[in-house]
Amino acid sequence: MVHKSFKADTIIDILRYRSAETPEAIAYNFLVDGETETVSFTYQQLEAVAIGIAQTLSGVCDPGDRVLLLYPPGLEYIAAFFGCLMAGVVAVPAYPPRPNRSLSRIQVIAADCDAQVALTNQTVLAGVRRQLAATPELEHLQWVATDGLTETTAGKWQPPTIDGETLAFLQYTSGSTAAPKGVKIVHSNLMHNLAVIYQCFGHHDQSVGVIWLPPYHDMGLIGGVLQPLYGGFPVTLMSPLMFLQNPFRWLQAISRYGGTTSGGPNFAYEFCTRKIPEERLELLDLSSWDLAFNGAEPIHYETLERFAAKFAPCGFRKEAFYPCYGMAEATLMVSGGVKGAPLCTVVVDGSALTENRVVPVAGDVAEGRVLVGCGAAVPGHGVAIVHPETGVRCPDGEVGEIWAIGPSIARGYWQQLELSDAAFGAVIKDTALAPLDPETPSKYLRTGDLGFLAAGQLFVTGRLKDLIIVGGQNHYPQDIERTVEAAHPSIRPSSVAAFAVEVEGEEKLVVVAEVERRPRNLVSPNGSEVLNVKEVIQSIRRSVSEHHDLLVYSALLLKPGGIPKTSSGKIQRHACRAGFVAGTLEVLPD
């Protein structure tokens, strides 16, 4: 990683070391068009640009202030992120606003973290300014376009006074716009997690990264941007849009640049398997790819099998698959296996699993559900399976909530003490499970995910929370349900359920909505009141796409009272999902 005599407490120390030791080495290569048009940063160039941004920030804000980062994927975003760290301010990555889209999410994040400055480029800024009149809550921000800054001299820059406990950035969870949560990542969290990723992934100075993941979230930022810098090896990046437009670009980049480390959520492998034509396989050489990580959403054994079979002629080896588990609240990685080891799988009874029981199935795999292990807890960390209501450790053979502990666990949620205490302050009630060592806190992170431990591995079975994960991104059903309620006047308030179902190895979004007893959208060819079901469903699909960038796999309308609810009136999403899968919901015909 670095010379043994060099002590690094922060990622800034690593950048300065790289710039001094290998100034001309390429740190980042960005494929502008996803294929051939490239721009790059050497370590020295990155440090110089970041220092210039840090000097600008020192003149407009104080150490510890929060600074929004609003850039498209690319080198400008990376430089701005490091510029914030080198100024001692707190970076707040966020998706840049899209043309003709609301600034509401940015507005909510800015208000929650009390940001005073927003960094962006001139193109994005021009678009934002056209919308500021309608968003007065953002007018107080000092907007700085970093591509318009004049060069400054590095000699004027003074390193900030920071240490391992200094807040580095806020990682906002992607699901909720009504109540966003900014995960507080300090420098020691980063350094611990980067060290375990480096160790578990078997990285070295000859590794080569290829990453298309969004740089605004933990996997793309920490695994795709910061890990290569930490490990001292180059990475080729592309916009996730380039991948989604044509997944061949991802594998083509691995082939062209000799990528050794790359990966993404399960859907990415499924997407490649389905969309890349057979005639293009002869153009690929994937023999260099020795670690294909898979995380951020449920891992499907069938997807891995199909991908490995299709791309074996291109040199892809099934042993390269590296299932892992993590989340923003743990900086990134929580568990992972042994590099190069065969997949660890168990076949269990699916019906028993819904009752939180692990019942192995012998014989025909088709009779059970194949689960893929996500390895053991990363070095220096621990995971426990705990009953979510009692706080008591679950016995073997029982599914419970996954709790995690260790130095990579974040410092809570920004300005949300009650939520932080509930999520980050969990204590196992049976004292038989001791802390990792006497100096390790005994408080655990409640992940909200369900799973069990077997064969030395963590198996993730579902979500205690009603999160919807599509395309590797988390979405809170409550947010989608609010959008659907407002999509059309015929939809009954507080009578919408949003959930995900698995369709051929991918999670898809389903929306079920009740209509008003006297719907307001009527066509009356013969004087009778008739609901235009197709128009309502089109409105639902359009609204969900516009507000959440999601495609609705299926939208169904029900009569009043058709959605299962508790006695207190709460939507029973699991019952809705079961009814959808079983085909027992009484759906209005279109």
N, C-alpha and C positions, 0 to 999 in steps of 0.2 A: 504494500500500500504506500507507505512513506518510509523514509529512513528511520531506523529504530531510535536514533538520538533526537528525532524531531517530535515535539509534543504539541498536539493540536487539540484545543478545547472547543473550537467552533469550526464551522464549515468555511468561514473566512480565512482561518489559519491555513486550511488546505488549499484554497485558491491562491493565496500568496506564496505558499510553498511551491505549487505547480508553476506559477509564473516565474519564480526565481530559478527553479531547477531545469525546467523544460519550456522556456518561453515561446519557442516557435512550434511546439507540438499542437496539433489540432485537437481542440477540446470538443467542439460541437460543429456538426455539419448538418445544415437544414436544407431539405429538398423542397424548394418553393412550390414546384408543380407536382410534387410527389414522385418525380421520376429523374429528371436530368439537371434541371436548373438548380444550382446550389449556391449557398452563401455559408461562410464558416467563421468561427472564432478560434484563434489560438488562445492559450492560457493568458498570455501577456496582453492580447487585445481585449479579452474579457475583463481582466483586472483594470485596465486603463479606462474602458468605457464605464464600468461600474463605479470607479472612483469619481469620474466626472459627474455621474448622477448623484452620488453620495454628497459631493460638494454642493450641488444645487439644493438638495434636500436640507442640508445643514443651514441653509439660509432662509428656509421657509417653514421649518418645523423643528420641534425639540426631540431629543432622544426619547424613545418610548411611544411617540405618537404613531397612530395607525395610518397607513398609506395604502390606498386602493391601487391595484394593478389591473389595468383594463387594456389588454393587448390581444391581438390574434396570436395563435401559436407561432413561435419564431424566436430569433436571437434577441430581438428587442425586449421581449418579455423576460428572458433569462438575465440579460444585463440589468434590467430594472429590479428584478428580485435580489440580485447580489448588491445592487446599489443601495437598496433599503437596508440590508444587513450591514453593509459597510458604513452606513450613516447612523446605525444604532436605532433605527425606527422599525416598527412592526409592519412587515409586508402582509397585505390582505389580497391574495389572488382572487380574481373573479372573472367570469366569462365576460368578454367585451359585448357591448350592446350590438344587436343586429339591426340592419336598416329596417325602418318602419315597425320596429318592435318596441314595446313598452320598456321604460327604464325602472320599472317597479322593483325588480329583484335587486338591482344595484342600489336603489334608494333604501330598501330595507336593510341591506348589509351595511351601507354607509352610516345609517342612523344607529344600528346596533353597536358598531365598533367606534362610533363617534370619530369617523375619519375627517381629517382636515385638508388632506391633499390627495389628488388622484393623478397617477402617472399613466400616460398613454402615448400614442403617436398622433401625428397631425391628421391622418385620415379618419381615425376613430373620433378624434376631438371635433372635427368639423361636423360629423354626424350627430354627436352628442349636443353640440351647441344649438342645433336646430330643434332639439326637443326640450331644452332647459326651461323654456318659458312655461311648458306644461308640467314641469317637475321642479317647482321652486325649492324643494327640500335639498336639491343638489347644487343649487346656485352658490351656496356658501363655500363649496369646495374650491381650493386653489388647483386649477387644472394645469398640468405641466406636460407638454409634448416633448419627450426626450430626444426625438429625432431632430428637433430644432435647437438643441443645446449647442453652444460653441465649445470648442475644446478647452479644457482646463489642464493645469499642470498638476501632476500627481504629488509633487513636492508640497503642495499646500494642504493635502489631505492629512488629517490626524485620525489614526485608528480610534474607534469608539471604545469606551470603557464597558466591556461586556464580558460575561463569563458563561459557564454552562447553564446557569439558572436564568439568564436573560431571555425574555420572550423574543423568539425569532419571527414567527408568523402566525396568523390565524387561518386555520383550514376550515372554511365554512362547509358544513354538511350540505349535500346537494339536494336534499329532499324537500325541505319546507321553506316556503317563502313567507308564510304568516309568522312563524316563530323560528327564525334561523338560529343555528348554534355555531359559534365560532370556537373550534377546538384550539386550545392554547398549546402550541409546540415551542418548547424552549430548546436552546442549543444542545443541551446534553441529551434530550430526547433524540434529536437528529443524529448526533454522533453515535449514540448507542445503536440505533436502528440501522444506520448506514454500515456500522461495523458488522452486525450480525448478517445483513444481506450479503455483504462482501464475503463473509465466511461461508454461509450456507450455499451461495451460488457458485462458490469456487472461483471467484474472480481473480484476475492477475493483470499485469500491465500489458499482456498481449490479448486481452479480451476485447471484443468489439460489440457495441450495443447498436440495436436498430429499434427505434421506438416511434409509434404513431399515437400513443395515448394522450388524452388532453392534459396539458401541463398544469391545469388549475386544481387538480385533485391529487390525492396522496400517491397513487400508483404512478401517474405520469410525472409528477414533480419529483418525488423522492426516489422512486425506482428508475425513472427514465432520464432525469436531468441531474440530480445531485449524486446518485450512486456512481456514474461514470467519472465525475470529477473526483469523488472520494477515492475511487480505485485507480485513477490515473490512466484511463483508457478512453479512446474516442467513442462517440456515439453519433449515429446518423438519425436525425429526427424528421418527421413529416407531420403535417396537420391531420387530425383525425378525419377531417372532411375528405382529404385525398384518399384515405383508406376506404371510407364508406362509399365513395364514388366508384372505386375500383380496388377491391382487396388484393388483386394481383400485384399492385404497387408495393405492398408490404413485403411479400415474399420475394419480389424482384429486388428490393433493396437489400434484403438479407443475402441473396445470391450475389449481387454485384459487389457489396462491400465486405463479404465474408463474415457476416454477423454471427457471433457466438451466443449472445444473450438477447432474447426478445420474447414477447408474449403479450398477453392481454386477457380479458374476460373470456369465458367459455364461448360466448356468441361469436367472437372473432374467428375462432377455429371452425365453427359451424358455417359461418359466412363464407370463408375461403373454400370449404369443401363443396358448397352448393354453387358458388358463383364463378369460380375459376374454371374455364373450359379445359377439357382434356388436352386439346391440341396445343395449349400453352405450357403444359408441364415440361415439355422438352427444353424450354427456355430457362428452366430453374435448376440451380445447384444448391441444395440445402444441406450439404454434407458438413459445412462448418458449424451449423446450428446445434450446440450441445446443451443448451438450457432453454426450454420453451415453457416459461412460467404461465400458470393459469390460476387466476384468482378474481376477486371482486364480485363474483356472482356464483350461484350453484354450479358445480363442475359435473358434467354428465359423461359417464363412461362411454356411452355410445358415440358421443361427439369425438372423443379422443381416438376411439377405434377407427371411425370413418376417416378422420384426418390422417392418421398414421398410414392407413391403407392407401389412400389416394396419393399421398406425397412420398411414399417409400421409393418409387422410381426416381424421384428427384434427389435422393440421398438422405431424406429425413429419417431419423431413427426414433423409434417409440420410446427408447430410454431417455430421450431428451426432455420428455414431459416432466414438468415440475409443479405439481399441484401445491398451492399454498393458501394460507388464510391470513387476513389482516383487515385493518380498518383505520380510519383517520384518527380515532381516539387512542390508538396504540402507535401513533406516528405512521406506521404502515404495516410491517410484517409481524405476525404473532406466531405462526407456525409454518414449518416447511420440512420436507423430507431430506434424504441423502441424494445429492446430485448423481445422476446416472443409474440410480437404483430402479428396479421395475416398479410399476404402479402397485400400490397397496390397495386392495379392494376387499369388500365384504359383501355378501349377498344376504339380505334380510327380508323378512316378511313385511310387505308394504302396509298391510292393514294394522299390524301390531305397532308399526312405527308411528302411525297417527295417534296411537294411544300411549306414546312415549315408552314403548318397550322394544328392546333390541332382540329379535328372535332370528337367529341364523337359519338360512334355508340351504338344505343339502340337495345335491342333484342338479336338476335342470335350472339354469340361471333364469330362464323365462318365467319361472314360478315366483321369483322374488325381485327385489329392487337392488341393483348394483350401486354401491356407494364407493366413492373414491376417497382415500385417506389424504389428509392435508399435512401429514408429517407430525413431528413432535414440536413442542414449544421451542422457540429459538433460544440460543444460549443465554443464560442469565435471566430467563423468564420462566413463567409457569402458567399452566392453564388448569382449571378445575371445572367439573361438571356439577352444577348446584341446582337444587330445587328452587325455582324462581320465586316461590311464595314463602317457603319456610327458611331459606338461606342455609339449608343443611346439604352437605355433599351427597350426591346421588350414588347409590350402589352400582356395581358393575351390571351392565345389561339394561340400564335405564337411561333414557334421554333426559337431559336437563339443559339449563342455560349455561352457556360457555362464559366463564369468568377468567380474566387474565390479570397477571401481575408482573411487574418488572420495570426496569429503568426506562423503557421506551414508552410507557404509558404517559399520556399527556397530562397537563396540569389542570384539566377541567375545561368547562365552557366559559367563554368570555362573559363576565357580568351576569352569570346565571348560577348563583350559589346553590339554590335548592336543587336544580337539575344536576349540577356538578356533584353535590353530595350523594344524590341518589345513584348516579351512574359510576362515579369514581371512588366512592367511599364504602363499597360493599365489604362486609366482614362475614366470613364463613363461621357459622355458629358452632360447628363441632371442632374442638380444639386439636383433634388428632392431626389435622392438616397444618403443619407448621410453616412459617414463612421460609423463603428460599435460604436466608441466612439471618443472623440476629440483627443486622443493620437494614434489612429490607422491610419496608412497611408491610403490614398485614392487610392493607386495604386493597381490594380488587376492583377492576373495571368490569362492570356488567355489560356484556356486548350486545345483549338483546337477541343473540342467535342461539339456536338449539343444536345440540350435538351430543356425542358420546366418545369415550376413549376405548380403543381396542387395538391390540397388536402394537402398542406403543405409538399409536397415531390418533390424531383428532379427526373425527368424522362429523361434518356439518350436515345436519338433516333439515333444517328449516329456520324460520325466523319467529321469535317470540313476538317481536313487533310486527305490525302489518305493513312493513316496507315492501315496496314493489321494485324489483331490480330488472331493468330492461336495458340491454346494451351496455351492461357494466355500470349503469348509473342508478342510484337509489332515488325513489320517488315516494313521498308519503301519500297514501290513498286519500287522506283528508283534503289535500291540496287539489287533487284531480276531481274529487267529488264536489268541491266548491265550484270549480270551473264548470263542471257539467250542470250543476244547478242553475248557473247563470246563463247557460248556453241557449235556453229556449223557455218561454213563459209557460209551456205546457208541462214542464218537469216539476214534480212535487218537491218542495223544500225538505231537506233532511231525510230524503228517501232515495239516496244514490249509494251504490256500492262499487268500489273499484278494487280489482284484485288481479293477480297474475296466474296464468295457467301455462303448463309446459306443452309445447307443440313441437314435436320432432326435434327435441333437444334444445329448444330455445324458450325463454319465458316471453309470453305475450300478454298484452293488457286487455282486460275485459271490463266493460262498464255495464252495469245494470241499473236502470232508473225507473221509478214509478212515475206515472203521469197523474195530473190533477183529475179530480172526479168530473170536473167540467172543463176539459182542455180548451185553451184559448186559440189554438191553431186548428182551424176547422175548414173543411171543404164541404159544400152543401149542394151537390148536384141535384138532389131531389128534396131539398129542404131539411134533411136530417143532419144531425151533428156527427161528423166523422173526423177522427184524428188523422192527420197526415203523418203517418209513422216515418216514412222515408225522409221527409223534411226534417223532423226532429232528430233522427239519427245522423243525418248529414251535419246538422248544427253541432251535435256532440263531437263528432269526429273533427270538424274544423276548429272548434274551440280548444280541444285537447292538444291538437297539433300546434296551434298558435301559441298557447301558453306554456306548454310543457315539452315541445319538440318530440312528441310521442305519437306513434301510429296506434289507433285503436284496432285490435284484432277483431273484436266482436262487441257491438253495442246492442243491447236488448231493452225493450220497453215492457214494463209490467203494469198491470192494473193496480189501483191503490190497495195497499196492504199486501202486495205480492212479495216484498222483500222481508226475509227473516229478521226479526228484531228481538232484543231482550225485553224483559218486562218493564224496564226503565226507558225503553225506546231507542237503545243503542243498536246500530247496524251490526248484524252478525256476518262479517265478511267471509269467514270460513264456511258458514252454512250456505251463503250465496255461491261460493266457489263450488262446493259439493253439489249443489243443485244444478249449476251450470254443467259440470262434468257429467252428471248423471242424466241430464236432459229433463229434469223434473220441474224446472221453472215454468210457470204459465206465462208464456211470452205472447205479446200482442202481434198478430200477423201484419206484415207490411204490404 
